[in-house]
Amino acid sequence: MKKLIGVKKVNTAIFISGTGTNLKNLIKFSLSKKSPIRISLIISNNKKAKGLDYAKKFRIRKKVYNYKNKKIEKLILKDLKKDNIKFICLAGFMKILSKYFINNFYGKIINIHPSLLPKYKGLNTYERVIQNKEKTSGCTVHYVNSKLDGGKIILQKKIRVYKKDSAESLRKRILKDEHRLYPKAILKVFSP
Ligand code: GRF
C-alpha cells in the first residue's frame, strides 16, 4: 500500500448504503492537503441513500448498483478499473463483498465498524453492547477480508459506556469518534 503514495493522490471510491456522514467527513478530509486519497467515485447499492446527495454537492461521480443482479460485482469491478480506482473505503455499506471481489482489491479495501472488534461483529452492535452491560465500546477501522468484520485492524478508538446510555446515545457518541478515526486510519495506511 505504501508504494501507492506519490505526488498524486490515490484514486478512491467510497461505498455507502445510507446517511453518509462518514462519506461527508471523508470527502472533507480528502480535500485537505495532507490527504493521500482523492475521492473520485461514490458507489451505493441503494438509490435512496441520503449520502448520495453529497455526490452533487461536492461534484463527485456516483453510481448505484442493483445487488439483486448476481453478476453485479463483475460489473462494478469493470467500472472501478475503467475509472482507475486504486483504493476503496466502505462507509456504512450494507452488502457483503464476495471473496472474488475482495481478491481483486486485496489489501486495498478498508471499512469502519462501530464496535471494538473482534467484539460485536455484524449488525445491531449498540443494542448488544447495552444488553450485555459492557463498560466500554468504540469503533474500529480495519482491512476487509473474506471474513465478516474480520480483517486486520488498522486503528481503534475506545469509549466508556455509561449506565444511562441507550443504543441511540451510544450510536451518536461512537459516530463522532468514527469521524475522527477514519481519516487517521487512512493516514496510517499510507504513511511511509
Ligand atoms: C457507521 O456507524 C459505520 O460504522 C457503520 O455504518 C454506519 C454508517 O453511518 N458501518 P454513516 O452512513 O456514515 O452516517
py3Dmol code that shows the C-alpha trace and the ligand (Angstrom):
import py3Dmol

protein = """\
ATOM      1  CA  MET A   1       0.000   0.000   0.000  1.00  0.00           C
ATOM      2  CA  LYS A   2       2.795   2.401   0.896  1.00  0.00           C
ATOM      3  CA  LYS A   3       4.051   2.210  -2.693  1.00  0.00           C
ATOM      4  CA  LEU A   4       0.827   3.811  -3.843  1.00  0.00           C
ATOM      5  CA  ILE A   5       1.630   7.183  -2.362  1.00  0.00           C
ATOM      6  CA  GLY A   6       3.432   9.506  -4.691  1.00  0.00           C
ATOM      7  CA  VAL A   7       2.998  13.014  -5.846  1.00  0.00           C
ATOM      8  CA  LYS A   8      -0.583  12.323  -6.814  1.00  0.00           C
ATOM      9  CA  LYS A   9      -3.417  11.379  -4.501  1.00  0.00           C
ATOM     10  CA  VAL A  10      -4.736   7.834  -4.734  1.00  0.00           C
ATOM     11  CA  ASN A  11      -7.962   7.470  -6.695  1.00  0.00           C
ATOM     12  CA  THR A  12     -10.532   6.230  -4.214  1.00  0.00           C
ATOM     13  CA  ALA A  13     -14.140   5.031  -4.254  1.00  0.00           C
ATOM     14  CA  ILE A  14     -16.399   5.208  -1.210  1.00  0.00           C
ATOM     15  CA  PHE A  15     -19.159   2.606  -0.891  1.00  0.00           C
ATOM     16  CA  ILE A  16     -22.278   3.618   1.054  1.00  0.00           C
ATOM     17  CA  SER A  17     -25.836   2.468   1.681  1.00  0.00           C
ATOM     18  CA  GLY A  18     -27.353   5.132   3.917  1.00  0.00           C
ATOM     19  CA  THR A  19     -26.905   8.503   5.574  1.00  0.00           C
ATOM     20  CA  GLY A  20     -23.316   9.022   4.573  1.00  0.00           C
ATOM     21  CA  THR A  21     -21.958  11.060   7.477  1.00  0.00           C
ATOM     22  CA  ASN A  22     -18.673   9.169   7.199  1.00  0.00           C
ATOM     23  CA  LEU A  23     -18.707   9.807   3.465  1.00  0.00           C
ATOM     24  CA  LYS A  24     -19.144  13.551   4.012  1.00  0.00           C
ATOM     25  CA  ASN A  25     -16.373  13.545   6.565  1.00  0.00           C
ATOM     26  CA  LEU A  26     -14.033  11.619   4.251  1.00  0.00           C
ATOM     27  CA  ILE A  27     -14.783  13.985   1.369  1.00  0.00           C
ATOM     28  CA  LYS A  28     -13.805  16.944   3.556  1.00  0.00           C
ATOM     29  CA  PHE A  29     -10.650  15.141   4.650  1.00  0.00           C
ATOM     30  CA  SER A  30      -9.797  14.208   1.060  1.00  0.00           C
ATOM     31  CA  LEU A  31      -9.845  17.878   0.088  1.00  0.00           C
ATOM     32  CA  SER A  32      -7.168  18.708   2.634  1.00  0.00           C
ATOM     33  CA  LYS A  33      -3.550  18.897   1.559  1.00  0.00           C
ATOM     34  CA  LYS A  34      -2.470  16.123   3.900  1.00  0.00           C
ATOM     35  CA  SER A  35      -4.939  13.582   2.494  1.00  0.00           C
ATOM     36  CA  PRO A  36      -3.345  10.759   0.496  1.00  0.00           C
ATOM     37  CA  ILE A  37      -6.681   9.981  -1.195  1.00  0.00           C
ATOM     38  CA  ARG A  38      -8.847  11.684  -3.784  1.00  0.00           C
ATOM     39  CA  ILE A  39     -12.471  10.591  -3.813  1.00  0.00           C
ATOM     40  CA  SER A  40     -13.481  10.231  -7.416  1.00  0.00           C
ATOM     41  CA  LEU A  41     -16.428   7.885  -7.129  1.00  0.00           C
ATOM     42  CA  ILE A  42     -19.301   7.195  -4.742  1.00  0.00           C
ATOM     43  CA  ILE A  43     -20.970   3.820  -5.032  1.00  0.00           C
ATOM     44  CA  SER A  44     -24.253   2.802  -3.453  1.00  0.00           C
ATOM     45  CA  ASN A  45     -26.419  -0.285  -3.560  1.00  0.00           C
ATOM     46  CA  ASN A  46     -29.359   1.879  -2.539  1.00  0.00           C
ATOM     47  CA  LYS A  47     -30.671   4.564  -4.859  1.00  0.00           C
ATOM     48  CA  LYS A  48     -32.403   6.259  -1.931  1.00  0.00           C
ATOM     49  CA  ALA A  49     -29.241   6.560   0.175  1.00  0.00           C
ATOM     50  CA  LYS A  50     -29.157  10.070   1.620  1.00  0.00           C
ATOM     51  CA  GLY A  51     -25.396  10.065   1.292  1.00  0.00           C
ATOM     52  CA  LEU A  52     -25.749  10.184  -2.490  1.00  0.00           C
ATOM     53  CA  ASP A  53     -26.668  13.883  -2.138  1.00  0.00           C
ATOM     54  CA  TYR A  54     -23.025  14.581  -1.326  1.00  0.00           C
ATOM     55  CA  ALA A  55     -22.090  13.492  -4.844  1.00  0.00           C
ATOM     56  CA  LYS A  56     -23.907  16.505  -6.280  1.00  0.00           C
ATOM     57  CA  LYS A  57     -22.815  18.845  -3.529  1.00  0.00           C
ATOM     58  CA  PHE A  58     -19.134  18.018  -3.929  1.00  0.00           C
ATOM     59  CA  ARG A  59     -19.276  17.249  -7.670  1.00  0.00           C
ATOM     60  CA  ILE A  60     -18.205  13.650  -7.338  1.00  0.00           C
ATOM     61  CA  ARG A  61     -19.395  10.969  -9.725  1.00  0.00           C
ATOM     62  CA  LYS A  62     -21.886   8.473  -8.270  1.00  0.00           C
ATOM     63  CA  LYS A  63     -23.096   5.076  -9.349  1.00  0.00           C
ATOM     64  CA  VAL A  64     -25.924   2.955  -7.992  1.00  0.00           C
ATOM     65  CA  TYR A  65     -25.864  -0.799  -8.479  1.00  0.00           C
ATOM     66  CA  ASN A  66     -28.706  -3.231  -8.066  1.00  0.00           C
ATOM     67  CA  TYR A  67     -27.433  -6.086  -5.946  1.00  0.00           C
ATOM     68  CA  LYS A  68     -30.286  -8.366  -6.973  1.00  0.00           C
ATOM     69  CA  ASN A  69     -28.319  -8.956 -10.140  1.00  0.00           C
ATOM     70  CA  LYS A  70     -25.881 -11.780  -9.411  1.00  0.00           C
ATOM     71  CA  LYS A  71     -23.338 -10.542 -11.910  1.00  0.00           C
ATOM     72  CA  ILE A  72     -23.249  -7.069 -10.380  1.00  0.00           C
ATOM     73  CA  GLU A  73     -19.840  -7.393  -8.734  1.00  0.00           C
ATOM     74  CA  LYS A  74     -18.208  -8.200 -12.064  1.00  0.00           C
ATOM     75  CA  LEU A  75     -19.706  -5.045 -13.496  1.00  0.00           C
ATOM     76  CA  ILE A  76     -18.604  -2.963 -10.503  1.00  0.00           C
ATOM     77  CA  LEU A  77     -15.056  -4.302 -10.821  1.00  0.00           C
ATOM     78  CA  LYS A  78     -15.035  -3.471 -14.504  1.00  0.00           C
ATOM     79  CA  ASP A  79     -16.241   0.066 -13.773  1.00  0.00           C
ATOM     80  CA  LEU A  80     -13.720   0.544 -10.960  1.00  0.00           C
ATOM     81  CA  LYS A  81     -10.879  -0.487 -13.273  1.00  0.00           C
ATOM     82  CA  LYS A  82     -12.194   1.792 -16.005  1.00  0.00           C
ATOM     83  CA  ASP A  83     -12.164   4.668 -13.507  1.00  0.00           C
ATOM     84  CA  ASN A  84      -8.674   3.714 -12.344  1.00  0.00           C
ATOM     85  CA  ILE A  85      -9.832   3.265  -8.734  1.00  0.00           C
ATOM     86  CA  LYS A  86      -6.969   2.027  -6.566  1.00  0.00           C
ATOM     87  CA  PHE A  87      -8.460   2.135  -3.088  1.00  0.00           C
ATOM     88  CA  ILE A  88     -11.908   1.534  -1.563  1.00  0.00           C
ATOM     89  CA  CYS A  89     -13.383   2.786   1.704  1.00  0.00           C
ATOM     90  CA  LEU A  90     -16.588   1.157   2.907  1.00  0.00           C
ATOM     91  CA  ALA A  91     -18.641   3.613   4.945  1.00  0.00           C
ATOM     92  CA  GLY A  92     -21.916   2.117   6.084  1.00  0.00           C
ATOM     93  CA  PHE A  93     -22.082  -0.201   3.056  1.00  0.00           C
ATOM     94  CA  MET A  94     -24.636  -2.871   3.944  1.00  0.00           C
ATOM     95  CA  LYS A  95     -23.704  -5.537   1.418  1.00  0.00           C
ATOM     96  CA  ILE A  96     -21.121  -8.248   1.963  1.00  0.00           C
ATOM     97  CA  LEU A  97     -18.477  -8.278  -0.744  1.00  0.00           C
ATOM     98  CA  SER A  98     -17.600 -11.670  -2.183  1.00  0.00           C
ATOM     99  CA  LYS A  99     -14.190 -13.295  -1.918  1.00  0.00           C
ATOM    100  CA  TYR A 100     -13.880 -12.840  -5.665  1.00  0.00           C
ATOM    101  CA  PHE A 101     -14.400  -9.090  -5.357  1.00  0.00           C
ATOM    102  CA  ILE A 102     -12.058  -8.721  -2.384  1.00  0.00           C
ATOM    103  CA  ASN A 103      -9.292 -10.688  -4.090  1.00  0.00           C
ATOM    104  CA  ASN A 104      -9.406  -8.209  -6.926  1.00  0.00           C
ATOM    105  CA  PHE A 105      -8.626  -5.392  -4.470  1.00  0.00           C
ATOM    106  CA  TYR A 106      -6.790  -7.329  -1.801  1.00  0.00           C
ATOM    107  CA  GLY A 107      -5.337  -5.084   0.916  1.00  0.00           C
ATOM    108  CA  LYS A 108      -6.921  -2.074  -0.734  1.00  0.00           C
ATOM    109  CA  ILE A 109     -10.377  -2.138   0.886  1.00  0.00           C
ATOM    110  CA  ILE A 110     -10.958  -0.775   4.363  1.00  0.00           C
ATOM    111  CA  ASN A 111     -14.086  -0.497   6.491  1.00  0.00           C
ATOM    112  CA  ILE A 112     -15.299   1.258   9.613  1.00  0.00           C
ATOM    113  CA  HIS A 113     -17.263  -0.705  12.181  1.00  0.00           C
ATOM    114  CA  PRO A 114     -19.000   0.647  15.308  1.00  0.00           C
ATOM    115  CA  SER A 115     -17.529  -1.720  17.893  1.00  0.00           C
ATOM    116  CA  LEU A 116     -14.217  -2.723  19.353  1.00  0.00           C
ATOM    117  CA  LEU A 117     -13.519  -5.617  17.004  1.00  0.00           C
ATOM    118  CA  PRO A 118     -13.167  -8.564  17.314  1.00  0.00           C
ATOM    119  CA  LYS A 119     -16.089  -7.980  19.684  1.00  0.00           C
ATOM    120  CA  TYR A 120     -19.550  -7.383  18.211  1.00  0.00           C
ATOM    121  CA  LYS A 121     -19.089  -8.162  14.559  1.00  0.00           C
ATOM    122  CA  GLY A 122     -22.137  -7.731  12.328  1.00  0.00           C
ATOM    123  CA  LEU A 123     -25.293  -5.725  12.941  1.00  0.00           C
ATOM    124  CA  ASN A 124     -27.016  -4.185  15.985  1.00  0.00           C
ATOM    125  CA  THR A 125     -23.756  -3.593  17.807  1.00  0.00           C
ATOM    126  CA  TYR A 126     -25.063  -0.837  20.086  1.00  0.00           C
ATOM    127  CA  GLU A 127     -28.091  -2.837  21.239  1.00  0.00           C
ATOM    128  CA  ARG A 128     -25.901  -5.844  22.040  1.00  0.00           C
ATOM    129  CA  VAL A 129     -23.330  -3.728  23.879  1.00  0.00           C
ATOM    130  CA  ILE A 130     -26.078  -2.192  26.051  1.00  0.00           C
ATOM    131  CA  GLN A 131     -27.786  -5.535  26.608  1.00  0.00           C
ATOM    132  CA  ASN A 132     -24.522  -7.107  27.756  1.00  0.00           C
ATOM    133  CA  LYS A 133     -23.830  -4.172  30.084  1.00  0.00           C
ATOM    134  CA  GLU A 134     -20.398  -3.597  28.578  1.00  0.00           C
ATOM    135  CA  LYS A 135     -18.335  -0.892  30.256  1.00  0.00           C
ATOM    136  CA  THR A 136     -16.537   0.058  27.048  1.00  0.00           C
ATOM    137  CA  SER A 137     -17.195   0.077  23.352  1.00  0.00           C
ATOM    138  CA  GLY A 138     -15.915   2.093  20.411  1.00  0.00           C
ATOM    139  CA  CYS A 139     -15.097   1.866  16.740  1.00  0.00           C
ATOM    140  CA  THR A 140     -12.591   0.146  14.507  1.00  0.00           C
ATOM    141  CA  VAL A 141     -11.128   0.738  11.071  1.00  0.00           C
ATOM    142  CA  HIS A 142      -9.918  -2.498   9.525  1.00  0.00           C
ATOM    143  CA  TYR A 143      -8.864  -4.069   6.263  1.00  0.00           C
ATOM    144  CA  VAL A 144     -11.571  -6.083   4.568  1.00  0.00           C
ATOM    145  CA  ASN A 145     -11.011  -9.776   4.029  1.00  0.00           C
ATOM    146  CA  SER A 146     -13.480 -12.539   3.291  1.00  0.00           C
ATOM    147  CA  LYS A 147     -14.470 -12.938   6.955  1.00  0.00           C
ATOM    148  CA  LEU A 148     -17.193 -10.516   8.082  1.00  0.00           C
ATOM    149  CA  ASP A 149     -15.573  -7.672  10.069  1.00  0.00           C
ATOM    150  CA  GLY A 150     -12.566  -9.966  10.451  1.00  0.00           C
ATOM    151  CA  GLY A 151      -9.701  -8.237   8.626  1.00  0.00           C
ATOM    152  CA  LYS A 152      -6.547  -6.814  10.180  1.00  0.00           C
ATOM    153  CA  ILE A 153      -7.224  -3.878  12.497  1.00  0.00           C
ATOM    154  CA  ILE A 154      -5.746  -0.528  11.475  1.00  0.00           C
ATOM    155  CA  LEU A 155      -6.949   1.707  14.329  1.00  0.00           C
ATOM    156  CA  GLN A 156      -9.455   1.608  17.160  1.00  0.00           C
ATOM    157  CA  LYS A 157     -10.972   4.164  19.496  1.00  0.00           C
ATOM    158  CA  LYS A 158     -12.352   3.051  22.827  1.00  0.00           C
ATOM    159  CA  ILE A 159     -15.062   4.907  24.769  1.00  0.00           C
ATOM    160  CA  ARG A 160     -16.805   4.453  28.106  1.00  0.00           C
ATOM    161  CA  VAL A 161     -20.348   3.127  28.110  1.00  0.00           C
ATOM    162  CA  TYR A 162     -22.382   4.817  30.830  1.00  0.00           C
ATOM    163  CA  LYS A 163     -25.249   3.258  32.772  1.00  0.00           C
ATOM    164  CA  LYS A 164     -27.592   5.899  31.392  1.00  0.00           C
ATOM    165  CA  ASP A 165     -26.589   5.131  27.770  1.00  0.00           C
ATOM    166  CA  SER A 166     -29.165   3.863  25.290  1.00  0.00           C
ATOM    167  CA  ALA A 167     -28.306   2.250  21.964  1.00  0.00           C
ATOM    168  CA  GLU A 168     -29.051   5.619  20.339  1.00  0.00           C
ATOM    169  CA  SER A 169     -26.900   7.746  22.663  1.00  0.00           C
ATOM    170  CA  LEU A 170     -24.074   5.261  22.191  1.00  0.00           C
ATOM    171  CA  ARG A 171     -24.507   5.331  18.411  1.00  0.00           C
ATOM    172  CA  LYS A 172     -24.298   9.124  18.358  1.00  0.00           C
ATOM    173  CA  ARG A 173     -21.185   9.224  20.533  1.00  0.00           C
ATOM    174  CA  ILE A 174     -19.394   6.497  18.615  1.00  0.00           C
ATOM    175  CA  LEU A 175     -20.242   8.162  15.299  1.00  0.00           C
ATOM    176  CA  LYS A 176     -18.387  11.308  16.394  1.00  0.00           C
ATOM    177  CA  ASP A 177     -15.331   9.196  17.076  1.00  0.00           C
ATOM    178  CA  GLU A 178     -15.740   7.404  13.744  1.00  0.00           C
ATOM    179  CA  HIS A 179     -15.393  10.744  12.018  1.00  0.00           C
ATOM    180  CA  ARG A 180     -12.079  11.334  13.771  1.00  0.00           C
ATOM    181  CA  LEU A 181     -10.833   7.790  13.401  1.00  0.00           C
ATOM    182  CA  TYR A 182     -11.405   7.123   9.691  1.00  0.00           C
ATOM    183  CA  PRO A 183      -9.117   9.887   8.359  1.00  0.00           C
ATOM    184  CA  LYS A 184      -6.440   8.924  10.920  1.00  0.00           C
ATOM    185  CA  ALA A 185      -6.626   5.314   9.759  1.00  0.00           C
ATOM    186  CA  ILE A 186      -6.260   6.368   6.124  1.00  0.00           C
ATOM    187  CA  LEU A 187      -3.194   8.427   7.010  1.00  0.00           C
ATOM    188  CA  LYS A 188      -1.807   5.364   8.781  1.00  0.00           C
ATOM    189  CA  VAL A 189      -2.452   3.103   5.787  1.00  0.00           C
ATOM    190  CA  PHE A 190      -0.496   5.413   3.503  1.00  0.00           C
ATOM    191  CA  SER A 191       2.211   6.503   5.922  1.00  0.00           C
ATOM    192  CA  PRO A 192       5.756   5.561   4.940  1.00  0.00           C
TER     193      PRO A 192
END
"""
ligand_1 = """\
14
GRF
C -21.440 3.818 10.841
O -21.780 3.656 12.184
C -20.409 2.795 10.437
O -19.540 2.434 11.452
C -21.274 1.610 10.069
O -22.397 2.179 9.442
C -22.605 3.498 9.923
C -22.675 4.404 8.742
O -23.049 5.706 9.084
N -20.548 0.666 9.272
P -22.987 6.871 8.008
O -23.850 6.430 6.811
O -21.574 7.092 7.618
O -23.599 8.055 8.687
"""
view = py3Dmol.view(width=600, height=400)
view.addModel(protein, "pdb")
view.setStyle({"model": 0}, {"cartoon": {"style": "trace"}})
view.addModel(ligand_1, "xyz")
view.setStyle({"model": 1}, {"stick": {}})
view.zoomTo()
view.show()
